[in-house]
Amino acid sequence: MKQDGKFLLMDRQELKSYITCLKNVKKFSCIQQHHTAAPSYKDVKNNNFQLMKGMEDYHVKTLKMSEIAQHFSTFPDGSICTGRPLTKDGGGFYGNQNLNSITIENVGNFDVDIMTDEQRESIILLNALLCRRFDITPSAETLPYHCWVKNKSCPGTGYFGGNTKEKAESNFIPAVKAEIEKLKAFEEALKTVAEKAGTSYDFWLRKRGIDPSFEALIIKIAKSYGGKLYG
C-alpha cells in the first residue's frame, strides 16, 4: 500500500483488508458507477496519485465541491485508490441524489477504451466488498449507473457490455453477486478454521491480505475437516 496525503493506493488483497478494517463510517445504501472519461487510458502513465490530485483540483476549483467527488477510483493496472472519506456522501450525482451513496470513479473512457481484465476484477471486487460491508443487495437500484440519472453515457457504452439497465442486470450485477458468494465462502471457511484452531475469527481475518493464496488455503483446510463444502 502506498500513500500520498489522504490518497491510499492499494492492490486487491490490500483492499480486502482495508474494507474489513473500516471503522467510524456512515451508513450507505447504494454505490454509484462512473467512468472518468478524462482522464482516459492514454493519460495513465504510472501517475495514479497525480491523476487523483488533478481530479480533486477539478472538482474543487471548477465544480466547487469541498473535495474530490469519489470515495474510490480504480485504475487499468487493477490498483484502487481512496479519495473522499466514507464519513461523507459521494459527490458523483446531483444534490440529494447523492444521499447515502458511495461514489466509484473508474479511470478510463469506456465509450472508447477496452477495459483491462485487471481493472474489471478490481471493479467487481470493490463493489462486492462494499455490498458486504454495508449490507447492500446488488440490483439496478443499489448499483446505479450515472447515465440513468443524467443524460450522458457514463460509465460508458462499453462498461461491462453496455450502460443500459438490461446490460447491467445481465452482466455487471451477476458478476458482483458471484463475487459476494466467493467472499461468503471464504468467511464461512475462516470461521471453521478459527474454531478448530481455537483462535479468534478476527485474528485470521486480519491476515487475509498477507498472500494471494491465503484464501484458497483457508478453504482447503476447512474442507479437510470434513464439514460443508466451500467455494
C-alpha positions as CSV (number, residue, x, y, z in Angstrom):
1,M,0.0,0.0,0.0
2,K,1.3,3.5,-0.9
3,Q,0.1,6.8,0.5
4,D,0.3,10.4,-0.8
5,G,-1.6,12.7,1.6
6,K,-5.1,11.4,2.0
7,F,-4.9,9.1,-1.0
8,L,-4.1,5.5,-0.3
9,L,-3.2,3.3,-3.4
10,M,-3.6,-0.5,-2.9
11,D,-3.9,-3.8,-4.8
12,R,-6.9,-6.1,-4.4
13,Q,-5.5,-8.1,-1.5
14,E,-4.8,-4.9,0.4
15,L,-8.3,-3.7,-0.5
16,K,-9.9,-6.7,1.2
17,S,-8.0,-5.9,4.5
18,Y,-8.8,-2.2,4.1
19,I,-12.6,-2.7,3.8
20,T,-12.6,-5.3,6.6
21,C,-11.0,-2.9,9.0
22,L,-13.2,0.2,8.2
23,K,-14.5,1.9,11.3
24,N,-16.4,5.1,12.1
25,V,-18.1,5.3,8.7
26,K,-21.6,6.3,7.8
27,K,-24.3,4.0,6.5
28,F,-24.7,3.7,2.8
29,S,-27.4,2.2,0.7
30,C,-26.2,2.4,-2.9
31,I,-22.9,2.5,-4.9
32,Q,-22.7,4.9,-7.9
33,Q,-20.9,3.6,-11.0
34,H,-18.9,6.1,-13.1
35,H,-16.1,6.3,-15.6
36,T,-13.8,9.3,-15.6
37,A,-13.9,9.8,-19.4
38,A,-11.0,12.2,-18.8
39,P,-8.5,11.1,-17.7
40,S,-8.7,8.1,-20.1
41,Y,-6.4,5.2,-20.6
42,K,-4.0,7.3,-22.7
43,D,-3.4,9.6,-19.7
44,V,-2.4,6.8,-17.3
45,K,1.4,6.6,-17.2
46,N,2.3,5.2,-13.7
47,N,0.9,8.5,-12.4
48,N,-2.1,7.4,-10.3
49,F,-1.5,9.9,-7.5
50,Q,-1.1,12.8,-9.9
51,L,-4.3,11.9,-11.6
52,M,-6.1,11.7,-8.3
53,K,-4.8,15.2,-7.4
54,G,-5.8,16.5,-10.8
55,M,-9.4,15.2,-10.4
56,E,-9.7,16.7,-6.9
57,D,-8.4,20.0,-8.2
58,Y,-11.1,20.0,-11.0
59,H,-13.8,19.0,-8.5
60,V,-12.9,21.7,-6.1
61,K,-11.9,24.6,-8.3
62,T,-14.3,24.1,-11.2
63,L,-17.3,22.2,-9.8
64,K,-17.0,24.0,-6.4
65,M,-17.1,20.8,-4.3
66,S,-15.5,20.6,-0.9
67,E,-13.1,17.9,-2.1
68,I,-12.8,15.0,-4.6
69,A,-16.2,13.6,-5.5
70,Q,-15.4,9.9,-5.4
71,H,-14.7,7.6,-2.4
72,F,-12.7,5.2,-4.6
73,S,-11.1,5.1,-8.0
74,T,-9.9,2.0,-9.9
75,F,-7.1,2.1,-12.5
76,P,-6.3,0.0,-15.6
77,D,-3.5,-1.9,-13.7
78,G,-6.1,-3.0,-11.2
79,S,-5.0,-0.7,-8.3
80,I,-7.6,1.0,-6.2
81,C,-7.2,4.5,-4.6
82,T,-9.2,6.0,-1.8
83,G,-10.5,9.6,-2.1
84,R,-13.4,11.2,-0.3
85,P,-13.8,9.8,3.3
86,L,-16.6,7.3,4.0
87,T,-17.9,9.7,6.6
88,K,-19.5,11.7,3.7
89,D,-22.0,11.0,1.0
90,G,-20.5,10.7,-2.5
91,G,-20.5,13.6,-5.0
92,G,-21.0,11.8,-8.3
93,F,-24.7,12.6,-8.9
94,Y,-26.6,15.9,-8.3
95,G,-27.7,17.2,-4.9
96,N,-29.9,14.9,-2.9
97,Q,-29.3,12.0,-5.4
98,N,-26.0,11.5,-3.5
99,L,-27.7,10.8,-0.2
100,N,-26.3,7.6,1.4
101,S,-24.3,6.9,-1.8
102,I,-20.8,5.7,-2.3
103,T,-19.1,7.1,-5.5
104,I,-16.8,5.0,-7.5
105,E,-14.9,6.5,-10.5
106,N,-13.3,4.0,-12.8
107,V,-10.4,5.7,-14.7
108,G,-10.9,5.3,-18.4
109,N,-13.3,6.3,-21.1
110,F,-15.4,3.2,-21.7
111,D,-17.1,4.7,-24.7
112,V,-13.7,4.1,-26.3
113,D,-11.2,2.3,-24.0
114,I,-11.4,-1.5,-23.7
115,M,-11.4,-2.3,-20.0
116,T,-8.4,-4.4,-18.9
117,D,-9.0,-7.7,-17.1
118,E,-7.2,-6.3,-14.0
119,Q,-9.5,-3.3,-13.7
120,R,-12.5,-5.5,-14.4
121,E,-11.6,-7.7,-11.5
122,S,-11.0,-4.8,-9.2
123,I,-14.3,-3.1,-10.0
124,I,-16.2,-6.3,-9.3
125,L,-14.3,-7.0,-6.1
126,L,-14.6,-3.4,-4.8
127,N,-18.4,-3.4,-5.3
128,A,-18.8,-6.8,-3.7
129,L,-16.7,-5.9,-0.7
130,L,-18.7,-2.7,-0.2
131,C,-22.0,-4.5,-0.6
132,R,-20.9,-7.0,2.1
133,R,-19.6,-4.2,4.4
134,F,-22.8,-2.1,4.1
135,D,-25.3,-4.9,3.7
136,I,-26.3,-3.8,0.2
137,T,-28.1,-6.3,-2.1
138,P,-26.8,-5.8,-5.7
139,S,-29.5,-4.6,-8.1
140,A,-30.1,-1.8,-10.7
141,E,-31.4,0.3,-7.8
142,T,-28.5,-0.1,-5.5
143,L,-25.6,-0.1,-8.1
144,P,-26.9,2.8,-10.3
145,Y,-25.1,4.0,-13.4
146,H,-24.6,7.7,-13.8
147,C,-26.4,7.7,-17.2
148,W,-29.6,6.5,-15.6
149,V,-30.0,9.8,-13.7
150,K,-28.4,12.2,-16.2
151,N,-28.4,12.4,-20.0
152,K,-24.8,11.2,-20.6
153,S,-23.0,7.9,-21.4
154,C,-21.2,7.5,-18.0
155,P,-20.0,4.8,-17.0
156,G,-19.6,4.2,-20.8
157,T,-21.3,2.3,-23.5
158,G,-18.7,-0.5,-23.1
159,Y,-19.0,-0.8,-19.3
160,F,-19.5,-4.5,-18.7
161,G,-21.1,-4.9,-22.1
162,G,-23.2,-1.7,-22.1
163,N,-24.6,1.0,-20.0
164,T,-28.3,0.1,-20.0
165,K,-30.2,-1.4,-17.1
166,E,-30.7,-4.5,-19.1
167,K,-27.0,-5.0,-19.7
168,A,-26.2,-4.2,-16.0
169,E,-28.7,-6.8,-14.9
170,S,-27.3,-9.5,-17.3
171,N,-23.6,-8.7,-17.0
172,F,-22.4,-6.5,-14.1
173,I,-24.8,-7.3,-11.3
174,P,-24.5,-11.1,-11.7
175,A,-20.7,-10.7,-11.6
176,V,-20.9,-8.7,-8.3
177,K,-23.3,-11.3,-6.8
178,A,-20.9,-14.2,-7.8
179,E,-18.0,-12.4,-6.1
180,I,-20.1,-11.9,-3.0
181,E,-20.7,-15.6,-2.9
182,K,-16.9,-16.2,-3.1
183,L,-16.4,-13.8,-0.2
184,K,-19.1,-15.6,1.8
185,A,-17.4,-19.0,1.1
186,F,-14.1,-17.7,2.4
187,E,-15.7,-16.2,5.5
188,E,-17.5,-19.4,6.4
189,A,-14.3,-21.4,5.8
190,L,-12.4,-19.0,8.0
191,K,-14.9,-19.4,10.9
192,T,-14.4,-23.2,10.7
193,V,-10.6,-22.8,10.8
194,A,-10.7,-20.3,13.6
195,E,-12.9,-22.6,15.7
196,K,-10.8,-25.7,15.1
197,A,-7.6,-23.7,15.8
198,G,-9.0,-22.2,19.0
199,T,-8.1,-18.7,17.7
200,S,-10.4,-15.7,17.1
201,Y,-12.0,-15.2,13.8
202,D,-10.8,-11.6,13.7
203,F,-7.2,-12.7,14.2
204,W,-7.4,-14.8,11.0
205,L,-9.5,-12.2,9.1
206,R,-6.8,-9.6,9.5
207,K,-4.3,-11.9,7.8
208,R,-6.3,-12.2,4.6
209,G,-4.1,-9.8,2.7
210,I,-0.8,-11.5,3.6
211,D,-0.6,-13.6,0.5
212,P,-2.7,-14.1,-2.7
213,S,-3.0,-17.9,-1.9
214,F,-4.2,-17.4,1.7
215,E,-7.9,-17.6,0.9
216,A,-7.6,-20.7,-1.2
217,L,-5.5,-22.3,1.6
218,I,-8.1,-21.5,4.2
219,I,-10.9,-23.1,2.1
220,K,-8.7,-26.1,1.6
221,I,-8.1,-26.5,5.3
222,A,-11.8,-26.1,6.1
223,K,-12.7,-28.8,3.6
224,S,-10.2,-31.1,5.2
225,Y,-12.2,-31.0,8.4
226,G,-15.0,-32.9,6.6
227,G,-17.7,-30.3,7.1
228,K,-19.7,-28.5,4.4
229,L,-18.0,-27.7,1.1
230,Y,-16.8,-24.2,0.4
231,G,-16.4,-22.4,-2.9
